[in-house]
Amino acid sequence: MSEQIGLSASIVAVAAVVEGAVREIMPIAQATLMQQGTHLPTAILHTMEGLVPIVLPFKNEAQKKALVAFVKTQALEKHAFAVTCVTCARVIDARNGTEEEALVLATSVQGGRPYTVTIQFWRAADRSVAGFGDVVEGDDAAMPGQMMIFPDWSEETRH
């Protein structure tokens, strides 16, 4: 029983570390979005040595699949305990054509629940990023189009 309590406490501690790291990543992602007008999809491996970013510049579904497979392999090789994907999501309401865009940080956590953070942004007439809404975290932060990578951490324990 105490083994289960220890494991639960470890999972809670990892989740807290991951959430703290994601909160530190968000302003960097916002600054990138403001400067470049977009944010290339980026995977960030959370390891004991620190954060390891991997930019995912895919042009088609085959490239995307190959990059996701690469990130999964890197996550296992570097003993990552979480993977955060930073993407821009765009949702268009088919009924009236209105568009909503958000910066999304979607994190898979080894042994824990996924953690998502979103912040809506809007553009000026010249399509530059004009401002941001409030940061939304956790279950309220679901956003269609988000990318989340789930390494097969059970593979890591077999080696």
Secondary structure, DSSP 8 states (H G I E B T S, - for coil): -HHHHHHHHHHHHHHHHHHHHHHHHHHHHHHHHHHHSS---EEEEEETTEEEEEE---SSHHHHHHHHHHHHHHHHHTT-SEEEEEEEEEEE-TTT--EEEEEEEEEEETTS--EEEEEEEEE-TTSSEEEEEEEEEGGGG--TT-------HHHHHH-
